[in-house]
């Protein structure tokens, strides 16, 4: 099953490669949605990037994960919300990367809110945190692409896989 999905995705990437565009640039906007991967639950996320320079974006992100400690039928179910802002530098101009690709790195600062059930013996702390990310996008056409990002730090760990839609 995985090989069929991977094959279909590769065919889609190849068939749309002629319609690609560069990163959003100054004044551009982009919505990002998808799933995360981490050791603590499966996050879903949504956010937006704003181009403030040809090679620099700032944005915001909200993610949510529902985390069961132990097994799914455990009485310890945690809800985690993360609200963050980020800044990224896009390397396309400096490295002369083809237009359909976008490679970037940056920093994230945000607030993570943990909600645990009454009687939970441990503790997860809500609070401010700082993280970093490196990532890339492949644009199928002028408006849509896929993104992959790897994160680390106190606010985010793991990564993200999703869609980017230029407005």
C-alpha positions in Angstrom: 0.0 0.0 0.0 2.8 2.4 0.9 4.6 1.8 -2.4 1.4 2.7 -4.3 1.0 5.9 -2.4 4.7 6.8 -2.8 4.5 6.0 -6.6 1.4 8.2 -7.0 3.1 11.0 -5.1 6.2 10.8 -7.3 4.1 10.8 -10.5 2.3 13.8 -9.2 5.6 15.6 -8.5 7.0 14.9 -11.9 3.8 15.8 -13.8 3.6 19.3 -12.2 7.2 20.3 -12.1 6.9 22.6 -15.1 4.5 24.9 -13.3 6.6 25.8 -10.3 7.4 29.1 -8.7 9.9 30.4 -6.2 9.3 31.1 -2.5 6.7 33.7 -1.6 8.9 36.8 -1.7 8.3 40.3 -0.2 4.6 41.0 0.3 3.6 37.4 -0.3 1.4 35.2 2.0 1.2 31.5 2.4 -0.9 29.1 4.5 0.6 25.9 5.8 -1.4 22.9 7.1 -0.6 19.3 7.9 0.6 16.7 10.5 3.5 16.6 12.8 5.6 13.8 14.1 7.1 13.6 17.5 7.6 11.3 20.5 4.6 12.8 22.2 1.4 12.4 20.2 0.5 13.2 16.6 0.2 17.0 16.2 -2.0 18.7 13.6 -1.0 22.2 12.7 -2.0 25.3 10.7 -0.2 28.6 10.2 0.7 31.4 7.9 3.9 32.9 6.5 4.4 36.5 5.4 7.2 37.7 3.1 9.0 40.7 4.6 12.0 40.5 2.3 12.7 38.5 -0.9 14.5 35.9 1.3 12.9 36.3 4.7 9.5 35.3 6.1 7.8 35.7 9.5 4.7 33.8 10.5 2.6 32.1 13.2 1.7 28.5 13.9 -0.9 26.8 16.0 -0.7 23.0 16.7 -2.7 20.6 18.8 -2.0 17.1 19.9 -3.9 14.6 22.0 -1.4 12.5 24.0 -2.2 9.3 25.9 0.3 8.3 28.5 0.9 4.6 28.2 -2.0 3.0 26.2 -5.0 4.5 24.5 -7.3 3.3 27.3 -5.1 4.9 29.9 -6.8 7.4 32.2 -4.0 9.8 31.6 -4.9 11.7 28.4 -3.1 15.0 27.9 -4.1 17.9 25.5 -1.3 20.1 24.2 -1.7 23.4 22.4 1.2 25.3 21.0 1.0 28.9 19.8 4.2 30.2 18.2 5.8 32.8 15.9 8.7 32.1 13.6 11.2 33.7 11.3 12.9 31.9 8.4 15.7 32.7 6.0 15.1 31.2 2.5 18.3 30.1 0.7 17.1 30.1 -2.9 18.8 33.3 -3.9 22.1 32.6 -2.2 22.4 29.0 -3.4 20.7 29.5 -6.8 18.2 26.8 -6.2 15.6 25.9 -8.9 12.3 27.8 -8.6 10.2 24.8 -7.7 12.2 24.3 -4.5 12.4 26.4 -1.3 14.9 25.6 1.4 14.9 27.5 4.7 16.1 27.6 8.3 14.9 29.7 11.2 13.9 30.2 14.8 10.6 29.7 16.6 9.4 31.2 19.9 6.1 30.3 21.5 3.9 29.2 24.3 3.0 25.5 25.0 -0.1 24.7 27.1 -0.4 21.2 28.6 -3.7 20.1 30.1 -3.5 16.8 32.1 -6.3 15.0 34.0 -7.0 15.5 37.7 -5.0 13.0 39.8 -2.2 12.8 37.2 0.9 12.0 39.4 3.5 13.5 37.1 3.8 17.0 35.6 4.2 18.5 32.2 5.0 22.2 32.3 3.2 24.8 30.2 5.3 27.8 29.3 7.4 29.7 26.8 10.0 28.0 24.7 12.5 28.4 21.9 13.2 26.2 18.9 14.8 26.0 15.6 13.8 24.5 12.3 15.2 23.5 8.9 12.9 22.7 6.0 12.0 22.5 2.4 9.1 22.8 0.0 8.4 21.6 -3.4 5.8 23.6 -5.4 3.6 21.6 -7.8 2.4 24.8 -9.5 2.1 28.6 -8.8 -0.1 28.1 -5.7 0.5 24.8 -4.0 3.3 22.7 -2.7 4.3 20.1 -0.1 6.5 20.9 2.9 8.8 18.9 5.2 10.3 20.5 8.3 12.6 19.1 11.1 12.3 20.9 14.4 14.2 20.9 17.7 14.3 22.9 20.9 12.1 23.4 24.0 8.9 24.5 22.1 8.9 21.9 19.3 10.6 18.6 18.6 10.1 16.2 15.7 8.9 17.7 12.5 6.0 18.5 10.1 4.7 17.3 6.8 1.9 19.1 5.0 0.7 21.5 2.3 1.7 25.1 1.5 -0.8 27.2 -0.3 0.2 30.7 -1.6 -2.4 33.4 -1.4 
